[in-house]
Amino acid sequence: MSLREEIAALGTSGRTSFSAAERACFEEFRRLLSRGEVRAAVREADGRWRAEPWVKHGILLGFRMGKVIDFSMDGTFRFFDKDTYPVRQTKLAEGVRVVPGGSAIRDGAYVAPGVVCMPPMYVNVGAYVDAGTLIDSHALVGSCAQIGKRVHLSAAAQIGGVLEPVGAVPVIIEDDVLVGGGCGVYEGTLVRERAVLAAGTILTGSTPVYDLVHERVYRRPEGGVLEIPAGAVVVPGSRAAAGAFANAGGVCLYTPVIVKYRDAQTDAQVALEAALR
């Protein structure tokens, strides 16, 4: 039986007790996650993304298999978590720059060479962070989130985690995207390459996005994801709420708005200083 088959079988078994050999199988699966050799979602040749349910089953298996232990260090840094998900032991040779000050990367997350982690930040299990990305202070990369190359996750950006349902595509941020300060990207949203999310933009599967350039509205289709087009520049906006009562009170609802598409001027404004790398 292959590792994939064994993890899928264990993940769907519902069992709560496991043999030493089964735990060793999970530990090998976690090592593959940490090396980026298996991913919770993959990009097809046509640009579509699909979830890998067996990988999500494996991550959930780790929580079911693990027991809470004391991971405290020297009595000063105290924390307690499942023994199946320790802090990832990042090494200098991996080429990841982790600035001191309270950051953590959970084992089972892949962080590529050239990634910069500014404190405090957190990368959860199953996440994939590709080369040259900057994770700024107070930013979160949630479980199974897929982050592309040269992405800038600005201060306090929140990239949501999607573990269940296992067939759901997690949050995906493609290459060269700028996610502004205080942004939130949740619920299976897909942000295509070179898009710019202005500070404070919130994207969820239930929020329509108004494109002022192409005069259309983007919504999450049944069984699909909310997709932000490549190069779109998205800002927080509002739209009038429906109904006489809302009209009388001047009530508006939040909505993200695409105000332009990326151009040379935008590139100059969002360029990341090479020195930060």
VONUMAR-65822 format. One record per atom (N, C-alpha, C): x, y, z. Coordinates in steps of 0.05 Angstrom, whole numbers, padded with zeros to 5 digits, always signed. Layout:
XYZ ...
//
This chain:
+00017-00024+00000 +00000+00000+00000 +00018+00025+00000 +00012+00044-00018 +00028+00068-00019 +00022+00086+00005 +00040+00106+00009 +00036+00125+00031 +00009+00139+00027 +00003+00147+00003 -00022+00161-00002 -00046+00144+00005 -00046+00119-00002 -00068+00101+00004 -00070+00096+00034 -00047+00093+00047 -00048+00088+00076 -00058+00112+00091 -00049+00136+00084 -00058+00160+00097 -00088+00164+00093 -00097+00160+00068 -00125+00162+00062 -00142+00143+00078 -00132+00118+00081 -00147+00098+00096 -00148+00105+00126 -00125+00113+00137 -00124+00121+00165 -00141+00146+00170 -00140+00164+00151 -00154+00190+00155 -00184+00187+00155 -00194+00167+00141 -00223+00163+00140 -00233+00141+00158 -00215+00129+00174 -00222+00106+00190 -00239+00113+00215 -00235+00138+00225 -00249+00146+00249 -00236+00136+00274 -00214+00122+00272 -00200+00110+00295 -00187+00131+00312 -00183+00125+00338 -00170+00144+00356 -00145+00132+00369 -00139+00107+00363 -00114+00094+00373 -00099+00083+00349 -00072+00086+00351 -00056+00079+00328 -00030+00066+00337 -00020+00049+00319 +00005+00034+00325 +00029+00052+00320 +00052+00043+00329 +00077+00058+00324 +00083+00060+00294 +00077+00039+00279 +00081+00039+00250 +00063+00060+00236 +00038+00062+00246 +00020+00081+00235 +00028+00110+00241 +00038+00114+00265 +00049+00141+00272 +00073+00148+00254 +00090+00128+00249 +00113+00132+00232 +00104+00139+00204 +00083+00127+00195 +00072+00134+00168 +00063+00163+00168 +00049+00172+00189 +00041+00200+00190 +00065+00218+00190 +00085+00211+00206 +00109+00228+00208 +00123+00232+00180 +00123+00210+00164 +00134+00213+00137 +00117+00231+00120 +00090+00229+00123 +00072+00247+00109 +00077+00276+00117 +00081+00281+00143 +00087+00308+00152 +00113+00319+00141 +00133+00301+00139 +00159+00309+00127 +00155+00317+00098 +00139+00303+00083 +00134+00310+00055 +00120+00337+00053 +00101+00342+00071 +00088+00368+00072 +00109+00390+00077 +00126+00386+00096 +00146+00406+00103 +00166+00411+00081 +00170+00391+00064 +00189+00395+00041 +00174+00404+00016 +00148+00407+00017 +00133+00417-00006 +00129+00395-00027 +00133+00370-00020 +00131+00349-00039 +00102+00339-00042 +00085+00344-00023 +00057+00341-00026 +00043+00367-00017 +00021+00373-00030 +00007+00398-00025 -00023+00394-00023 -00036+00411-00007 -00065+00409-00003 -00081+00417-00028 -00069+00431-00046 -00082+00439-00071 -00060+00440-00093 -00068+00434-00118 -00049+00435-00140 -00062+00451-00163 -00045+00464-00179 -00054+00479-00202 -00051+00463-00227 -00073+00460-00241 -00073+00445-00266 -00061+00462-00289 -00055+00448-00311 -00042+00462-00334 -00060+00485-00345 -00086+00483-00342 -00104+00504-00352 -00108+00526-00332 -00094+00525-00309 -00096+00547-00289 -00116+00541-00267 -00132+00521-00270 -00151+00514-00249 -00137+00500-00226 -00148+00506-00202 -00137+00493-00178 -00156+00472-00168 -00146+00450-00157 -00162+00430-00145 -00151+00421-00119 -00168+00415-00101 -00160+00405-00074 -00150+00377-00076 -00133+00369-00057 -00124+00342-00054 -00136+00331-00028 -00159+00319-00029 -00173+00310-00004 -00156+00292+00013 -00140+00274+00001 -00124+00256+00018 -00104+00271+00035 -00094+00293+00025 -00075+00309+00041 -00089+00321+00065 -00113+00332+00060 -00128+00343+00082 -00136+00322+00102 -00143+00298+00093 -00149+00276+00111 -00124+00270+00128 -00101+00271+00116 -00076+00266+00130 -00071+00287+00152 -00076+00312+00145 -00072+00334+00165 -00091+00331+00189 -00116+00325+00182 -00136+00320+00204 -00129+00296+00220 -00118+00275+00207 -00109+00251+00221 -00089+00258+00242 -00071+00277+00236 -00050+00285+00255 -00062+00296+00281 -00084+00311+00278 -00097+00322+00302 -00110+00300+00318 -00122+00281+00304 -00135+00259+00318 -00115+00240+00331 -00093+00236+00318 -00073+00218+00327 -00056+00229+00350 -00053+00255+00351 -00035+00267+00370 -00047+00269+00398 -00029+00273+00417 -00037+00278+00445 -00023+00304+00454 -00036+00319+00471 -00025+00345+00480 -00002+00340+00499 +00021+00353+00492 +00044+00350+00510 +00056+00378+00515 +00075+00379+00534 +00087+00405+00541 +00111+00410+00523 +00110+00430+00507 +00131+00438+00489 +00148+00461+00500 +00143+00468+00525 +00156+00492+00536 +00186+00491+00535 +00199+00514+00532 +00228+00516+00530 +00239+00531+00554 +00256+00519+00569 +00270+00532+00592 +00251+00545+00611 +00226+00537+00612 +00207+00548+00631 +00198+00576+00625 +00208+00588+00603 +00201+00616+00597 +00182+00618+00573 +00186+00602+00553 +00167+00602+00530 +00150+00577+00533 +00126+00581+00542 +00108+00559+00549 +00086+00555+00529 +00084+00530+00518 +00061+00524+00502 +00056+00494+00502 +00032+00487+00496 +00023+00459+00498 +00007+00453+00472 +00014+00432+00458 +00001+00426+00433 +00003+00396+00427 -00010+00388+00405 -00009+00360+00398 +00020+00352+00390 +00028+00329+00400 +00056+00320+00394 +00061+00315+00365 +00040+00312+00350 +00042+00307+00321 +00048+00332+00305 +00045+00355+00318 +00050+00381+00304 +00068+00400+00321 +00094+00393+00323 +00113+00410+00337 +00119+00435+00319 +00133+00454+00331 +00143+00476+00315 +00163+00466+00295 +00161+00476+00270 +00179+00468+00249 +00208+00477+00255 +00226+00459+00253 +00254+00465+00259 +00268+00475+00233 +00264+00500+00227 +00277+00513+00204 +00307+00516+00208 +00322+00509+00187 +00351+00511+00189 +00362+00533+00171 +00385+00543+00178 +00398+00564+00163 +00402+00556+00133 +00409+00531+00129 +00414+00522+00102 +00390+00522+00084 +00366+00524+00095 +00341+00525+00079 +00338+00552+00065 +00352+00572+00074 +00350+00598+00061 +00326+00614+00068 +00312+00607+00090 +00289+00622+00100 +00299+00642+00121 +00291+00667+00119 +00299+00687+00139 +00276+00691+00159 +00280+00683+00183 +00261+00686+00205 +00272+00706+00225 +00261+00730+00225 +00270+00752+00243 +00260+00746+00271 +00277+00749+00292 +00268+00742+00319 +00246+00760+00329 +00229+00749+00346 +00208+00765+00358 +00181+00752+00360 +00179+00725+00361 +00154+00713+00367 +00140+00699+00343 +00154+00694+00322 +00142+00680+00299 +00143+00650+00303 +00125+00635+00289 +00126+00606+00290 +00115+00595+00264 +00127+00573+00256 +00119+00558+00233 +00113+00529+00242 +00089+00520+00238 +00082+00493+00247 +00094+00472+00229 +00104+00450+00240 +00114+00429+00223 +00091+00419+00205 +00098+00411+00181 +00078+00404+00161 +00070+00427+00143 +00084+00450+00146 +00081+00473+00128 +00107+00475+00112 +00104+00482+00086 +00127+00486+00069 +00133+00516+00067 +00158+00523+00072 +00167+00551+00069 +00192+00550+00052 +00191+00562+00028 +00212+00559+00008 +00236+00577+00014 +00259+00572+00002 +00282+00589+00005 +00275+00617-00005 +00286+00637+00010 +00281+00665+00002 +00257+00677+00015 +00241+00662+00030 +00219+00673+00045 +00229+00689+00069 +00217+00712+00074 +00224+00729+00097 +00200+00729+00116 +00205+00724+00141 +00184+00723+00162 +00190+00745+00182 +00173+00765+00183 +00176+00787+00202 +00159+00782+00227 +00170+00787+00251 +00155+00780+00275 +00134+00799+00283 +00113+00790+00296 +00106+00762+00299 +00088+00753+00276 +00092+00729+00266 +00075+00718+00245 +00072+00688+00250 +00053+00676+00235 +00047+00648+00240 +00040+00634+00214 +00052+00611+00209 +00045+00594+00186 +00035+00567+00196 +00010+00560+00189 -00002+00536+00200 +00003+00512+00182 -00003+00488+00192 +00002+00463+00179 -00012+00462+00152 +00001+00449+00133 -00010+00446+00106 -00007+00470+00088 +00003+00492+00099 +00007+00516+00082 +00031+00512+00064 +00031+00526+00041 +00054+00525+00022 +00060+00554+00016 +00085+00562+00023 +00093+00590+00018 +00117+00589-00001 +00114+00600-00025 +00134+00597-00045 +00156+00618-00043 +00177+00615-00060 +00202+00630-00058 +00198+00660-00061 +00213+00675-00045 +00214+00704-00047 +00191+00719-00034 +00173+00705-00021 +00150+00718-00008 +00158+00731+00019 +00146+00753+00025 +00149+00767+00051 +00124+00764+00067 +00127+00753+00091 +00104+00751+00110 +00110+00771+00132 +00094+00793+00132 +00100+00815+00149 +00089+00811+00177 +00094+00830+00195 +00086+00828+00223 +00056+00823+00227 +00049+00806+00245 +00022+00800+00253 +00006+00788+00230 +00019+00777+00210 +00006+00763+00188 +00002+00734+00195 -00020+00722+00184 -00026+00694+00188 -00029+00680+00161 -00016+00658+00158 -00021+00640+00135 -00035+00615+00146 -00061+00613+00140 -00077+00592+00152 -00071+00564+00141 -00083+00544+00153 -00079+00516+00146 -00086+00512+00116 -00068+00499+00102 -00071+00491+00074 -00071+00514+00054 -00068+00539+00063 -00066+00562+00044 -00043+00559+00026 -00046+00566+00001 -00025+00564-00019 -00016+00592-00028 +00009+00599-00022 +00019+00626-00027 +00041+00624-00049 +00039+00640-00070 +00057+00638-00092 +00084+00652-00088 +00098+00656-00109 +00124+00668-00109 +00122+00698-00107 +00141+00710-00092 +00144+00739-00090 +00118+00753-00081 +00103+00740-00065 +00078+00752-00053 +00087+00770-00030 +00073+00792-00026 +00077+00809-00002 +00052+00808+00015 +00054+00794+00037 +00032+00794+00057 +00038+00815+00077 +00025+00838+00075 +00031+00861+00091 +00022+00857+00120 +00030+00876+00137 +00024+00874+00166 -00005+00868+00171 -00010+00849+00189 -00037+00841+00198 -00054+00829+00177 -00043+00821+00154 -00059+00807+00134 -00066+00779+00144 -00090+00771+00139 -00100+00745+00148 -00108+00728+00124 -00094+00706+00120 -00101+00687+00099 -00113+00663+00112 -00139+00660+00108 -00154+00640+00123 -00146+00611+00117 -00152+00593+00135 -00146+00565+00132 -00172+00550+00124 -00169+00530+00107 -00192+00514+00099 -00183+00484+00100 -00190+00471+00123 -00185+00443+00126 -00210+00426+00119 -00233+00435+00126 -00258+00421+00121 -00278+00439+00107 -00294+00428+00089 -00294+00400+00079 -00268+00394+00064 -00260+00369+00064 -00234+00362+00052 -00233+00367+00022 -00256+00368+00009 -00257+00372-00020 -00256+00401-00028 -00258+00420-00008 -00258+00448-00014 -00231+00459-00021 -00229+00475-00041 -00203+00487-00049 -00196+00508-00027 -00171+00507-00017 -00164+00526+00004 -00159+00554-00008 -00153+00573+00009 -00147+00600-00001 -00121+00599-00017 -00121+00612-00040 -00098+00611-00058 -00091+00640-00066 -00065+00647-00062 -00054+00672-00071 -00032+00666-00091 -00036+00674-00116 -00017+00667-00137 +00007+00686-00136 +00025+00682-00155 +00051+00696-00156 +00047+00727-00158 +00065+00741-00145 +00069+00770-00147 +00044+00786-00138 +00029+00775-00120 +00005+00790-00109 +00014+00806-00086 +00003+00830-00083 +00007+00847-00059 -00019+00845-00043 -00017+00836-00018 -00040+00836+00000 -00034+00858+00021 -00050+00879+00020 -00045+00902+00037 -00050+00898+00066 -00041+00917+00082 -00044+00915+00111 -00073+00911+00120 -00077+00893+00139 -00104+00889+00150 -00123+00875+00132 -00114+00864+00109 -00132+00850+00091 -00139+00823+00103 -00162+00813+00095 -00171+00786+00102 -00180+00771+00077 -00169+00748+00072 -00176+00731+00049 -00185+00704+00059 -00211+00698+00056 -00222+00675+00069 -00239+00657+00050 -00247+00634+00060 -00267+00617+00048 -00263+00610+00019 -00240+00598+00013 -00235+00588-00013 -00232+00609-00035 -00223+00632-00028 -00219+00653-00048 -00193+00648-00064 -00194+00653-00090 -00170+00651-00107 -00163+00678-00117 -00139+00688-00111 -00129+00713-00120 -00108+00708-00142 -00114+00715-00166 -00096+00709-00189 -00071+00727-00188 -00052+00720-00204 -00025+00732-00204 -00027+00762-00208 -00009+00776-00195 -00003+00805-00197 -00027+00823-00188 -00047+00811-00176 -00068+00827-00164 -00058+00843-00141 -00072+00865-00135 -00065+00882-00112 -00090+00886-00095 -00088+00879-00070 -00110+00883-00051 -00102+00906-00033 -00117+00928-00036 -00111+00952-00020 -00116+00946+00010 -00103+00961+00027 -00105+00958+00056 -00135+00957+00064 -00141+00937+00081 -00168+00935+00092 -00188+00920+00075 -00179+00909+00052 -00197+00894+00035 -00204+00867+00047 -00229+00860+00047 -00238+00834+00058 -00251+00818+00035 -00242+00794+00030 -00253+00777+00010 -00263+00751+00022 -00289+00745+00018 -00300+00720+00027 -00317+00709+00004 -00324+00683+00007 -00340+00670-00014 -00368+00682-00017 -00378+00695+00003 -00405+00706+00002 -00407+00736-00005 -00384+00748-00011 -00383+00776-00017 -00379+00781-00046 -00398+00794-00060 -00394+00800-00089 -00372+00821-00092 -00358+00819-00115 -00337+00838-00121 -00345+00853-00146 -00346+00880-00145 -00355+00896-00168 -00331+00906-00184 -00331+00900-00210 -00309+00907-00228 -00319+00932-00243 -00308+00955-00236 -00316+00980-00249 -00304+00983-00277 -00282+00968-00282 -00269+00970-00308 -00285+00955-00329 -00292+00930-00322 -00306+00913-00342 -00336+00912-00337 -00345+00927-00317 -00374+00930-00311 -00388+00903-00308 -00377+00888-00289 -00388+00862-00282 -00385+00856-00252 -00399+00836-00243 -00397+00829-00215 -00387+00800-00213 -00367+00796-00196 -00356+00769-00192 -00368+00757-00166 -00379+00733-00169 -00390+00719-00146 -00379+00690-00145 -00380+00678-00122 -00371+00651-00120 -00392+00632-00132 -00385+00617-00153 -00405+00598-00164 -00410+00574-00146 -00432+00561-00151 -00438+00537-00135 -00416+00516-00138 -00404+00509-00115 -00383+00489-00115 -00356+00500-00124 -00354+00526-00129 -00329+00537-00139 -00317+00556-00119 -00301+00575-00129 -00287+00594-00112 -00292+00622-00123 -00290+00642-00105 -00290+00670-00113 -00263+00676-00125 -00262+00684-00151 -00237+00688-00165 -00233+00718-00171 -00210+00728-00161 -00202+00756-00167 -00184+00755-00192 -00191+00769-00213 -00175+00767-00238 -00146+00776-00235 -00130+00766-00253 -00101+00773-00253 -00098+00803-00257 -00081+00815-00241 -00074+00843-00243 -00095+00862-00233 -00117+00852-00222 -00138+00870-00212 -00128+00886-00187 -00136+00911-00185 -00130+00927-00162 -00156+00931-00147 -00157+00919-00123 -00182+00917-00108 -00181+00935-00084 -00202+00951-00079 -00203+00969-00056 -00229+00964-00041 -00230+00971-00015 -00255+00969+00000 -00275+00989-00011 -00300+00981-00014 -00321+00999-00023 -00347+00993-00010 -00369+01004-00021 -00395+00999-00009 -00416+01000-00031 -00439+00988-00026 -00461+00989-00045 -00487+00992-00028 -00507+01004-00040 -00532+01009-00026 -00546+00983-00019 -00555+00981+00006 -00571+00958+00014 -00599+00960+00002 -00610+00936-00004 -00637+00936-00017 -00659+00940+00004 -00681+00951-00006 -00705+00954+00011 -00711+00983+00018 -00736+00988+00023 -00744+01016+00029 -00732+01025+00056 -00732+01007+00075 -00721+01015+00102 -00691+01022+00099 -00676+01006+00084 -00648+01012+00081 -00644+01038+00065 -00661+01042+00045 -00658+01067+00030 -00664+01091+00047 -00685+01088+00064 -00692+01111+00081 -00670+01118+00101 -00656+01097+00110 -00635+01102+00130 -00607+01106+00117 -00606+01105+00091 -00580+01108+00077 -00561+01086+00084 -00571+01061+00087 -00554+01039+00095 -00539+01028+00071 -00513+01023+00074 -00497+01011+00053 -00483+00986+00064 -00476+00968+00046 -00462+00944+00052 -00433+00945+00042 -00415+00933+00057 -00387+00932+00047 -00385+00915+00022 -00369+00923+00004 -00363+00906-00019 -00335+00913-00030 -00319+00894-00039 -00294+00900-00052 -00300+00910-00080 -00283+00928-00090 -00287+00941-00116 -00261+00940-00131 -00262+00931-00156 -00239+00932-00174 -00240+00959-00188 -00220+00976-00182 -00220+01003-00193 -00202+01006-00218 -00184+00988-00221 -00166+00989-00244 -00151+00962-00246 -00135+00959-00267 -00118+00936-00270 -00089+00946-00269 -00072+00928-00260 -00044+00936-00254 -00030+00947-00279 -00015+00969-00275 +00000+00982-00296 +00027+00990-00285 +00043+01004-00301 +00070+01012-00293 +00069+01029-00268 +00050+01047-00266 +00048+01064-00242 +00042+01047-00217 +00024+01028-00220 +00018+01010-00197 +00043+00994-00189 +00058+00984-00209 +00082+00968-00203 +00102+00985-00187 +00105+01010-00194 +00123+01027-00180 +00115+01032-00151 +00088+01034-00147 +00078+01039-00120 +00080+01015-00101 +00078+00991-00113 +00078+00967-00096 +00105+00952-00096 +00125+00964-00109 +00151+00950-00110 +00162+00947-00082 +00172+00923-00077 +00184+00917-00051 +00214+00922-00052 +00223+00937-00032 +00252+00943-00031 +00269+00918-00032 +00287+00917-00050 +00304+00893-00053 +00319+00887-00027 +00325+00909-00012 +00340+00905+00013 +00325+00888+00034 +00298+00888+00032 +00282+00872+00051 +00286+00843+00046 +00294+00835+00022 +00297+00807+00016 +00323+00796+00028 
//
